[in-house]
């Protein structure tokens, strides 16, 4: 097991204690001032843009929501979602979907009723900008000029990607810095989670994995000044058991990862930071990356019992945001699910263009279901024969184990963005069950919630939100996971629309 001294030495050598994953302040392009006007004009003609309009920061709260159908009586708990929400501040609109401050959506479900609360996460970054009355800090795809000194990754932390409930703590997750602690009763920000005294501001993924026994696995990545991965092992009570620092040639912006019963698997696409480009005026952190498919895709495989024991494998070039699950065969072969794209077009194109009111096709960035095979001692093989699929989820009981089903979102055409279909994929047969919401609906991630008396892998519900752009409202829907194509069992309608978010979790009542 790695010692704290070795860990700190590795982090210091890699620059993780002082380096930042984002560029320092540079000049925001003058065209930025036009983006709010461009978006407003486009929204008047295209209601699908409603999900990127954003909110003003005021709290949202509903009474009991109107429900169509019958909400399952034994589905009781809280469904939390997170995502960027304030897309325009002080007259300037952000230039990428990933840049806005996060907002927690809480759906409290009990006795067949649903209530909603929404709270913008009041991070130190947000408070500092509110006090200044202007944008101060650069983001992932937006530059701001003349800001104050950036003292660490958490200076820029927007807490806008996902949620985690672990060891009786609720957290809002970014991925370039610390989790933000959230008061579970008020939804107020409660400072940053520091896993160890010496890990202040260390990067922590928005997609940690929890084994069936409650053990948490996570990783972090930092591109500057020395590309480095951090691997975390946290027990069910929230105590850090070990952390390993891994120096790499490049990080590749890995957003997700998988675990098996024995290994942690992190896949690095060939998206390389050009440090020289990062110093040029008006170049964002995103735009300083170069797609280099000739490098292929690198795969780090670390031993769970000793994170310092690692090996590498290779896959063909590709880009991806999300994985499904992974498991290991008797001979050590690792198999996993991946939402595979030919390149990062979605990241550089559609997810940016939508902020100025331009919904563009995903193109080569369209994600398709892929199965990956990693034999021991050899490079991997990938089969990208699946249909469009993103925001993949599995039953929590199968994490790291062989599974039969993957759930996710899809679209009518291969290059369509955004998504309007819910999909259940049978891994044995390749067959899919599909529920199509309709062309005016934008579907968001649905999570699997097991029935209290779960008897089979798919014995449970899928719960998630969708935006009805005709009625200008967000709905919360629940599906029987064994009959997805039958449509929702029930739908709870909010009296207002919510900004489109990213990821969520369900915390069952105990």
C-alpha positions as a Python dict, from the first residue, in 0.01 Angstrom:
ca = {
    (1, 'X'): (0, 0, 0),
    (2, 'X'): (132, 344, -85),
    (3, 'X'): (244, 552, 213),
    (4, 'X'): (139, 910, 269),
    (5, 'X'): (498, 1025, 220),
    (6, 'X'): (516, 848, -117),
    (7, 'X'): (177, 984, -214),
    (8, 'X'): (273, 1342, -130),
    (9, 'X'): (604, 1307, -310),
    (10, 'X'): (423, 1182, -618),
    (11, 'X'): (167, 1461, -599),
    (12, 'X'): (430, 1728, -551),
    (13, 'X'): (634, 1597, -843),
    (14, 'X'): (323, 1594, -1055),
    (15, 'X'): (226, 1944, -947),
    (16, 'X'): (-111, 1838, -810),
    (17, 'X'): (-64, 2039, -493),
    (18, 'X'): (-20, 2362, -686),
    (19, 'X'): (-115, 2301, -1048),
    (20, 'X'): (-454, 2379, -1199),
    (21, 'X'): (-659, 2194, -1455),
    (22, 'X'): (-762, 2522, -1619),
    (23, 'X'): (-578, 2802, -1792),
    (24, 'X'): (-523, 3131, -1616),
    (25, 'X'): (-731, 3435, -1709),
    (26, 'X'): (-707, 3555, -2067),
    (27, 'X'): (-922, 3788, -2275),
    (28, 'X'): (-1281, 3679, -2326),
    (29, 'X'): (-1365, 3703, -2695),
    (30, 'X'): (-1560, 4018, -2775),
    (31, 'X'): (-1824, 3805, -2947),
    (32, 'X'): (-1912, 3670, -2602),
    (33, 'X'): (-2129, 3977, -2540),
    (34, 'X'): (-2344, 3875, -2837),
    (35, 'X'): (-2417, 3523, -2719),
    (36, 'X'): (-2704, 3619, -2489),
    (37, 'X'): (-2875, 3804, -2773),
    (38, 'X'): (-2812, 3522, -3020),
    (39, 'X'): (-2956, 3267, -2779),
    (40, 'X'): (-3263, 3476, -2699),
    (41, 'X'): (-3340, 3525, -3068),
    (42, 'X'): (-3294, 3155, -3142),
    (43, 'X'): (-3510, 3047, -2847),
    (44, 'X'): (-3802, 3245, -2987),
    (45, 'X'): (-3793, 3020, -3295),
    (46, 'X'): (-3682, 2690, -3143),
    (47, 'X'): (-3839, 2581, -2811),
    (48, 'X'): (-3594, 2289, -2784),
    (49, 'X'): (-3344, 2546, -2657),
    (50, 'X'): (-3547, 2600, -2339),
    (51, 'X'): (-3329, 2359, -2143),
    (52, 'X'): (-3024, 2583, -2190),
    (53, 'X'): (-3193, 2911, -2101),
    (54, 'X'): (-3087, 2880, -1739),
    (55, 'X'): (-3225, 3025, -1417),
    (56, 'X'): (-3165, 3347, -1226),
    (57, 'X'): (-3044, 3178, -909),
    (58, 'X'): (-3360, 3207, -699),
    (59, 'X'): (-3467, 2895, -506),
    (60, 'X'): (-3736, 2675, -661),
    (61, 'X'): (-3992, 2494, -450),
    (62, 'X'): (-4319, 2317, -525),
    (63, 'X'): (-4602, 2168, -332),
    (64, 'X'): (-4722, 1817, -409),
    (65, 'X'): (-4690, 1771, -785),
    (66, 'X'): (-4974, 1668, -1014),
    (67, 'X'): (-4930, 1300, -1098),
    (68, 'X'): (-5051, 1111, -1401),
    (69, 'X'): (-5072, 736, -1341),
    (70, 'X'): (-4997, 561, -1013),
    (71, 'X'): (-4668, 628, -835),
    (72, 'X'): (-4535, 306, -678),
    (73, 'X'): (-4612, 313, -305),
    (74, 'X'): (-4293, 128, -214),
    (75, 'X'): (-4072, 376, -404),
    (76, 'X'): (-3977, 614, -125),
    (77, 'X'): (-3676, 840, -89),
    (78, 'X'): (-3505, 1137, -245),
    (79, 'X'): (-3391, 1172, -604),
    (80, 'X'): (-3110, 1426, -642),
    (81, 'X'): (-2987, 1571, -970),
    (82, 'X'): (-2714, 1820, -1051),
    (83, 'X'): (-2610, 2023, -1351),
    (84, 'X'): (-2507, 2367, -1474),
    (85, 'X'): (-2792, 2613, -1429),
    (86, 'X'): (-2702, 2984, -1446),
    (87, 'X'): (-2587, 3012, -1807),
    (88, 'X'): (-2574, 3391, -1807),
    (89, 'X'): (-2428, 3616, -1536),
    (90, 'X'): (-2380, 3991, -1537),
    (91, 'X'): (-2482, 4023, -1902),
    (92, 'X'): (-2240, 3759, -2031),
    (93, 'X'): (-2340, 3412, -2143),
    (94, 'X'): (-2104, 3120, -2096),
    (95, 'X'): (-1959, 2969, -2412),
    (96, 'X'): (-1988, 2605, -2314),
    (97, 'X'): (-2261, 2400, -2145),
    (98, 'X'): (-2010, 2278, -1884),
    (99, 'X'): (-1925, 2621, -1739),
    (100, 'X'): (-2226, 2741, -1537),
    (101, 'X'): (-2266, 2714, -1160),
    (102, 'X'): (-2434, 2394, -1045),
    (103, 'X'): (-2789, 2355, -916),
    (104, 'X'): (-2926, 2070, -706),
    (105, 'X'): (-3272, 1938, -791),
    (106, 'X'): (-3429, 1736, -510),
    (107, 'X'): (-3742, 1529, -566),
    (108, 'X'): (-3880, 1402, -235),
    (109, 'X'): (-4092, 1092, -293),
    (110, 'X'): (-4317, 947, -23),
    (111, 'X'): (-4662, 787, 1),
    (112, 'X'): (-4721, 817, -371),
    (113, 'X'): (-4654, 1192, -371),
    (114, 'X'): (-4365, 1395, -514),
    (115, 'X'): (-4235, 1739, -413),
    (116, 'X'): (-3949, 1938, -565),
    (117, 'X'): (-3681, 2177, -438),
    (118, 'X'): (-3410, 2344, -645),
    (119, 'X'): (-3108, 2527, -503),
    (120, 'X'): (-2813, 2684, -681),
    (121, 'X'): (-2492, 2568, -513),
    (122, 'X'): (-2335, 2872, -348),
    (123, 'X'): (-1968, 2785, -395),
    (124, 'X'): (-1681, 3019, -299),
    (125, 'X'): (-1641, 3098, -670),
    (126, 'X'): (-2003, 3202, -699),
    (127, 'X'): (-1990, 3411, -382),
    (128, 'X'): (-1675, 3590, -495),
    (129, 'X'): (-1826, 3674, -833),
    (130, 'X'): (-2154, 3783, -675),
    (131, 'X'): (-1965, 4023, -447),
    (132, 'X'): (-1769, 4161, -743),
    (133, 'X'): (-2077, 4195, -961),
    (134, 'X'): (-1903, 4036, -1259),
    (135, 'X'): (-1752, 3716, -1391),
    (136, 'X'): (-1401, 3675, -1251),
    (137, 'X'): (-1275, 3332, -1349),
    (138, 'X'): (-1219, 3138, -1666),
    (139, 'X'): (-1394, 2805, -1710),
    (140, 'X'): (-1368, 2496, -1925),
    (141, 'X'): (-1473, 2667, -2248),
    (142, 'X'): (-1504, 3033, -2145),
    (143, 'X'): (-1231, 3291, -2085),
    (144, 'X'): (-1260, 3592, -1857),
    (145, 'X'): (-998, 3865, -1850),
    (146, 'X'): (-840, 4040, -1555),
    (147, 'X'): (-956, 3811, -1277),
    (148, 'X'): (-793, 3768, -936),
    (149, 'X'): (-528, 3509, -866),
    (150, 'X'): (-636, 3146, -881),
    (151, 'X'): (-504, 2988, -563),
    (152, 'X'): (-606, 2629, -631),
    (153, 'X'): (-849, 2415, -829),
    (154, 'X'): (-1135, 2490, -591),
    (155, 'X'): (-1113, 2861, -673),
    (156, 'X'): (-1281, 2758, -999),
    (157, 'X'): (-1507, 2486, -857),
    (158, 'X'): (-1863, 2506, -993),
    (159, 'X'): (-1988, 2181, -831),
    (160, 'X'): (-2205, 2123, -1137),
    (161, 'X'): (-2181, 1762, -1256),
    (162, 'X'): (-2316, 1497, -1021),
    (163, 'X'): (-2408, 1394, -666),
    (164, 'X'): (-2271, 1144, -416),
    (165, 'X'): (-2414, 1008, -92),
    (166, 'X'): (-2152, 815, 102),
    (167, 'X'): (-2076, 759, 468),
    (168, 'X'): (-2377, 972, 569),
    (169, 'X'): (-2247, 1269, 369),
    (170, 'X'): (-2416, 1430, 69),
    (171, 'X'): (-2184, 1587, -187),
    (172, 'X'): (-2207, 1777, -514),
    (173, 'X'): (-1934, 1665, -752),
    (174, 'X'): (-1719, 1852, -1000),
    (175, 'X'): (-1417, 1663, -1135),
    (176, 'X'): (-1126, 1907, -1140),
    (177, 'X'): (-1132, 1966, -764),
    (178, 'X'): (-1298, 1872, -436),
    (179, 'X'): (-1653, 1750, -378),
    (180, 'X'): (-1875, 2016, -220),
    (181, 'X'): (-2046, 1909, 102),
    (182, 'X'): (-2422, 1967, 97),
    (183, 'X'): (-2653, 2000, 397),
    (184, 'X'): (-2907, 1727, 329),
    (185, 'X'): (-3189, 1921, 498),
    (186, 'X'): (-3136, 2271, 357),
    (187, 'X'): (-2936, 2184, 40),
    (188, 'X'): (-2691, 2460, 137),
    (189, 'X'): (-2322, 2428, 49),
    (190, 'X'): (-2113, 2333, 354),
    (191, 'X'): (-1757, 2376, 230),
    (192, 'X'): (-1532, 2131, 49),
    (193, 'X'): (-1481, 1764, 130),
    (194, 'X'): (-1116, 1695, 215),
    (195, 'X'): (-1054, 1320, 202),
    (196, 'X'): (-715, 1353, 373),
    (197, 'X'): (-541, 1657, 527),
    (198, 'X'): (-290, 1652, 243),
    (199, 'X'): (-545, 1621, -39),
    (200, 'X'): (-684, 1974, -32),
    (201, 'X'): (-818, 2064, -376),
    (202, 'X'): (-722, 1728, -527),
    (203, 'X'): (-931, 1626, -830),
    (204, 'X'): (-1211, 1377, -766),
    (205, 'X'): (-1428, 1222, -1036),
    (206, 'X'): (-1797, 1296, -1085),
    (207, 'X'): (-1850, 920, -1134),
    (208, 'X'): (-1726, 728, -828),
    (209, 'X'): (-1817, 359, -819),
    (210, 'X'): (-1962, 180, -518),
    (211, 'X'): (-1914, -194, -478),
    (212, 'X'): (-2212, -395, -350),
    (213, 'X'): (-2042, -402, -5),
    (214, 'X'): (-2032, -19, 9),
    (215, 'X'): (-1663, 28, -80),
    (216, 'X'): (-1609, 342, -288),
    (217, 'X'): (-1360, 371, -573),
    (218, 'X'): (-1275, 695, -747),
    (219, 'X'): (-1011, 867, -955),
    (220, 'X'): (-902, 1219, -1036),
    (221, 'X'): (-696, 1369, -1314),
    (222, 'X'): (-483, 1679, -1349),
    (223, 'X'): (-333, 1790, -1679),
    (224, 'X'): (-109, 2063, -1537),
    (225, 'X'): (174, 2098, -1477),
    (226, 'X'): (246, 1723, -1500),
    (227, 'X'): (-26, 1486, -1628),
    (228, 'X'): (-128, 1270, -1333),
    (229, 'X'): (-406, 1036, -1225),
    (230, 'X'): (-511, 983, -864),
    (231, 'X'): (-675, 656, -759),
    (232, 'X'): (-891, 650, -443),
    (233, 'X'): (-1003, 360, -223),
    (234, 'X'): (-1259, 463, 43),
    (235, 'X'): (-1438, 224, 277),
    (236, 'X'): (-1814, 214, 332),
    (237, 'X'): (-1791, 451, 631),
    (238, 'X'): (-1601, 715, 432),
    (239, 'X'): (-1248, 645, 557),
    (240, 'X'): (-975, 664, 293),
    (241, 'X'): (-787, 334, 282),
    (242, 'X'): (-536, 421, 11),
    (243, 'X'): (-458, 670, -265),
    (244, 'X'): (-213, 624, -551),
    (245, 'X'): (-67, 889, -782),
    (246, 'X'): (6, 770, -1138),
    (247, 'X'): (218, 977, -1375),
    (248, 'X'): (98, 955, -1735),
    (249, 'X'): (199, 1101, -2070),
    (250, 'X'): (-143, 1264, -2103),
    (251, 'X'): (-473, 1252, -1919),
    (252, 'X'): (-709, 1279, -2217),
    (253, 'X'): (-1004, 1430, -2018),
    (254, 'X'): (-1141, 1101, -1878),
    (255, 'X'): (-1488, 1166, -1736),
    (256, 'X'): (-1583, 816, -1621),
    (257, 'X'): (-1426, 478, -1540),
    (258, 'X'): (-1523, 125, -1434),
    (259, 'X'): (-1431, -132, -1173),
    (260, 'X'): (-1437, -511, -1170),
    (261, 'X'): (-1423, -733, -863),
    (262, 'X'): (-1043, -709, -875),
    (263, 'X'): (-944, -404, -1078),
    (264, 'X'): (-992, -32, -1143),
    (265, 'X'): (-1000, 49, -1516),
    (266, 'X'): (-946, 402, -1653),
    (267, 'X'): (-954, 465, -2027),
    (268, 'X'): (-770, 768, -2169),
    (269, 'X'): (-876, 899, -2512),
    (270, 'X'): (-605, 1061, -2728),
    (271, 'X'): (-711, 1419, -2655),
    (272, 'X'): (-383, 1593, -2572),
    (273, 'X'): (-328, 1927, -2399),
    (274, 'X'): (-107, 2162, -2605),
    (275, 'X'): (67, 2367, -2338),
    (276, 'X'): (192, 2625, -2588),
    (277, 'X'): (-159, 2683, -2721),
    (278, 'X'): (-279, 2735, -2365),
    (279, 'X'): (-65, 3050, -2341),
    (280, 'X'): (-216, 3211, -2649),
    (281, 'X'): (-480, 3487, -2613),
    (282, 'X'): (-845, 3380, -2620),
    (283, 'X'): (-765, 3007, -2617),
    (284, 'X'): (-978, 2818, -2367),
    (285, 'X'): (-862, 2513, -2176),
    (286, 'X'): (-1086, 2303, -2401),
    (287, 'X'): (-952, 2456, -2722),
    (288, 'X'): (-594, 2397, -2615),
    (289, 'X'): (-653, 2024, -2661),
    (290, 'X'): (-554, 1845, -2981),
    (291, 'X'): (-714, 1527, -3114),
    (292, 'X'): (-434, 1280, -3195),
    (293, 'X'): (-596, 952, -3304),
    (294, 'X'): (-261, 812, -3414),
    (295, 'X'): (-183, 756, -3044),
    (296, 'X'): (-474, 519, -2998),
    (297, 'X'): (-658, 487, -2666),
    (298, 'X'): (-466, 391, -2351),
    (299, 'X'): (-615, 179, -2073),
    (300, 'X'): (-486, 179, -1715),
    (301, 'X'): (-568, -134, -1514),
    (302, 'X'): (-487, -111, -1142),
    (303, 'X'): (-515, -385, -881),
    (304, 'X'): (-778, -306, -616),
    (305, 'X'): (-578, -486, -348),
    (306, 'X'): (-274, -267, -419),
    (307, 'X'): (-338, 39, -637),
    (308, 'X'): (34, 74, -706),
    (309, 'X'): (22, -250, -908),
    (310, 'X'): (-71, -139, -1259),
    (311, 'X'): (-60, -250, -1619),
    (312, 'X'): (-151, -83, -1947),
    (313, 'X'): (-343, -193, -2254),
    (314, 'X'): (-429, -29, -2585),
    (315, 'X'): (-753, 25, -2778),
    (316, 'X'): (-825, 188, -3114),
    (317, 'X'): (-870, 568, -3108),
    (318, 'X'): (-1205, 696, -2989),
    (319, 'X'): (-1371, 942, -2755),
    (320, 'X'): (-1627, 884, -2481),
    (321, 'X'): (-1791, 1040, -2180),
    (322, 'X'): (-1964, 751, -2006),
    (323, 'X'): (-1920, 381, -1932),
    (324, 'X'): (-2170, 126, -1815),
    (325, 'X'): (-2016, -152, -1607),
    (326, 'X'): (-1732, -406, -1613),
    (327, 'X'): (-1664, -758, -1498),
    (328, 'X'): (-1388, -1017, -1510),
    (329, 'X'): (-1393, -1365, -1658),
    (330, 'X'): (-1220, -1664, -1501),
    (331, 'X'): (-909, -1622, -1720),
    (332, 'X'): (-872, -1255, -1619),
    (333, 'X'): (-1029, -1107, -1932),
    (334, 'X'): (-1204, -780, -1852),
    (335, 'X'): (-1525, -689, -2034),
    (336, 'X'): (-1690, -350, -2014),
    (337, 'X'): (-1951, -118, -2167),
    (338, 'X'): (-1861, 212, -2329),
    (339, 'X'): (-2047, 497, -2505),
    (340, 'X'): (-1800, 519, -2792),
    (341, 'X'): (-1760, 802, -3045),
    (342, 'X'): (-1526, 831, -3342),
    (343, 'X'): (-1401, 1164, -3213),
    (344, 'X'): (-1468, 1456, -2977),
    (345, 'X'): (-1698, 1648, -3215),
    (346, 'X'): (-1981, 1658, -2961),
    (347, 'X'): (-1756, 1815, -2697),
    (348, 'X'): (-1612, 2081, -2927),
    (349, 'X'): (-1924, 2134, -3139),
    (350, 'X'): (-2280, 2072, -3026),
    (351, 'X'): (-2219, 2122, -2653),
    (352, 'X'): (-2072, 2465, -2728),
    (353, 'X'): (-2294, 2572, -3017),
    (354, 'X'): (-2611, 2523, -2816),
    (355, 'X'): (-2504, 2805, -2583),
    (356, 'X'): (-2550, 3056, -2863),
    (357, 'X'): (-2876, 2899, -2975),
    (358, 'X'): (-2750, 2664, -3242),
    (359, 'X'): (-2853, 2298, -3208),
    (360, 'X'): (-2614, 2108, -3433),
    (361, 'X'): (-2579, 1736, -3510),
    (362, 'X'): (-2337, 1532, -3304),
    (363, 'X'): (-2158, 1419, -3622),
    (364, 'X'): (-1859, 1194, -3550),
    (365, 'X'): (-1919, 1267, -3183),
    (366, 'X'): (-2239, 1063, -3180),
    (367, 'X'): (-2203, 806, -2897),
    (368, 'X'): (-2281, 441, -2972),
    (369, 'X'): (-2297, 144, -2739),
    (370, 'X'): (-1971, -51, -2753),
    (371, 'X'): (-1847, -362, -2577),
    (372, 'X'): (-1478, -381, -2491),
    (373, 'X'): (-1271, -693, -2429),
    (374, 'X'): (-935, -664, -2249),
    (375, 'X'): (-755, -1001, -2241),
    (376, 'X'): (-471, -1030, -1987),
    (377, 'X'): (-135, -935, -2135),
    (378, 'X'): (-277, -824, -2470),
    (379, 'X'): (-431, -515, -2625),
    (380, 'X'): (-805, -477, -2620),
    (381, 'X'): (-1076, -535, -2878),
    (382, 'X'): (-1380, -314, -2922),
    (383, 'X'): (-1713, -390, -3089),
    (384, 'X'): (-1905, -74, -3178),
    (385, 'X'): (-2204, -250, -3330),
    (386, 'X'): (-2459, -98, -3094),
    (387, 'X'): (-2704, 184, -3151),
    (388, 'X'): (-2682, 540, -3021),
    (389, 'X'): (-2658, 531, -2642),
    (390, 'X'): (-2551, 775, -2371),
    (391, 'X'): (-2591, 839, -1997),
    (392, 'X'): (-2564, 466, -1929),
    (393, 'X'): (-2664, 315, -1594),
    (394, 'X'): (-2682, -35, -1446),
    (395, 'X'): (-2841, -192, -1139),
    (396, 'X'): (-2624, -98, -836),
    (397, 'X'): (-2608, -463, -728),
    (398, 'X'): (-2413, -548, -1045),
    (399, 'X'): (-2131, -292, -1016),
    (400, 'X'): (-1807, -479, -1089),
    (401, 'X'): (-2002, -801, -1156),
    (402, 'X'): (-2135, -962, -1472),
    (403, 'X'): (-2458, -789, -1572),
    (404, 'X'): (-2730, -854, -1827),
    (405, 'X'): (-2876, -508, -1884),
    (406, 'X'): (-2765, -152, -1952),
    (407, 'X'): (-3003, 144, -1947),
    (408, 'X'): (-2947, 475, -2121),
    (409, 'X'): (-3067, 746, -2358),
    (410, 'X'): (-3084, 740, -2735),
    (411, 'X'): (-3217, 935, -3031),
    (412, 'X'): (-3408, 867, -3350),
    (413, 'X'): (-3110, 929, -3578),
    (414, 'X'): (-2745, 840, -3535),
    (415, 'X'): (-2619, 1200, -3517),
    (416, 'X'): (-2915, 1354, -3334),
    (417, 'X'): (-2862, 1577, -3032),
    (418, 'X'): (-3027, 1604, -2781),
    (419, 'X'): (-3178, 1268, -2676),
    (420, 'X'): (-3548, 1175, -2664),
    (421, 'X'): (-3556, 798, -2608),
    (422, 'X'): (-3510, 570, -2308),
    (423, 'X'): (-3337, 240, -2388),
    (424, 'X'): (-3283, -93, -2213),
    (425, 'X'): (-3018, -309, -2379),
    (426, 'X'): (-2999, -686, -2331),
    (427, 'X'): (-2629, -772, -2347),
    (428, 'X'): (-2679, -1140, -2426),
    (429, 'X'): (-2906, -1091, -2727),
    (430, 'X'): (-2822, -734, -2826),
    (431, 'X'): (-3196, -660, -2832),
    (432, 'X'): (-3323, -325, -2709),
    (433, 'X'): (-3644, -206, -2552),
    (434, 'X'): (-3719, 155, -2641),
    (435, 'X'): (-3960, 418, -2519),
    (436, 'X'): (-3980, 725, -2745),
    (437, 'X'): (-4084, 1040, -2560),
    (438, 'X'): (-4157, 1248, -2870),
    (439, 'X'): (-3977, 1512, -3075),
    (440, 'X'): (-4063, 1799, -2840),
    (441, 'X'): (-3922, 1615, -2536),
    (442, 'X'): (-3561, 1617, -2415),
    (443, 'X'): (-3489, 1314, -2196),
    (444, 'X'): (-3232, 1321, -1917),
    (445, 'X'): (-3043, 1047, -1736),
    (446, 'X'): (-3258, 780, -1569),
    (447, 'X'): (-3117, 586, -1273),
    (448, 'X'): (-3204, 232, -1168),
    (449, 'X'): (-3373, 194, -828),
    (450, 'X'): (-3413, -166, -704),
    (451, 'X'): (-3740, -275, -550),
    (452, 'X'): (-3706, -333, -174),
    (453, 'X'): (-3765, -704, -239),
    (454, 'X'): (-3550, -722, -554),
    (455, 'X'): (-3543, -1078, -696),
    (456, 'X'): (-3386, -1024, -1039),
    (457, 'X'): (-3129, -785, -1184),
    (458, 'X'): (-3397, -576, -1357),
    (459, 'X'): (-3650, -598, -1074),
    (460, 'X'): (-3685, -228, -1005),
    (461, 'X'): (-3763, 109, -1153),
    (462, 'X'): (-3600, 363, -1378),
    (463, 'X'): (-3651, 716, -1253),
    (464, 'X'): (-3555, 1033, -1437),
    (465, 'X'): (-3659, 1372, -1568),
    (466, 'X'): (-3758, 1498, -1910),
    (467, 'X'): (-3823, 1848, -2039),
    (468, 'X'): (-4147, 1909, -2229),
    (469, 'X'): (-4058, 2204, -2450),
    (470, 'X'): (-4416, 2251, -2572),
    (471, 'X'): (-4563, 2291, -2223),
    (472, 'X'): (-4243, 2451, -2085),
    (473, 'X'): (-4235, 2217, -1784),
    (474, 'X'): (-4011, 1943, -1649),
    (475, 'X'): (-4158, 1605, -1559),
    (476, 'X'): (-4030, 1331, -1331),
    (477, 'X'): (-4115, 985, -1467),
    (478, 'X'): (-4090, 635, -1324),
    (479, 'X'): (-4071, 323, -1543),
    (480, 'X'): (-4092, -46, -1464),
    (481, 'X'): (-3741, -158, -1558),
    (482, 'X'): (-3885, -490, -1679),
    (483, 'X'): (-4124, -317, -1922),
    (484, 'X'): (-3952, -2, -2048),
    (485, 'X'): (-4131, 7, -2383),
    (486, 'X'): (-4468, 20, -2205),
    (487, 'X'): (-4394, 377, -2103),
    (488, 'X'): (-4395, 541, -1761),
    (489, 'X'): (-4595, 399, -1473),
    (490, 'X'): (-4643, 755, -1352),
    (491, 'X'): (-4533, 1109, -1428),
    (492, 'X'): (-4509, 1400, -1185),
    (493, 'X'): (-4537, 1740, -1354),
    (494, 'X'): (-4353, 2043, -1220),
    (495, 'X'): (-4516, 2384, -1270),
    (496, 'X'): (-4194, 2516, -1425),
    (497, 'X'): (-3905, 2403, -1647),
    (498, 'X'): (-3567, 2307, -1503),
    (499, 'X'): (-3231, 2362, -1671),
    (500, 'X'): (-3106, 2045, -1835),
    (501, 'X'): (-2865, 1874, -1598),
    (502, 'X'): (-2620, 1587, -1606),
    (503, 'X'): (-2634, 1321, -1334),
    (504, 'X'): (-2827, 1210, -1030),
    (505, 'X'): (-2863, 958, -748),
    (506, 'X'): (-3151, 804, -557),
    (507, 'X'): (-3124, 787, -178),
    (508, 'X'): (-3383, 546, -41),
    (509, 'X'): (-3561, 612, 286),
    (510, 'X'): (-3436, 389, 564),
}
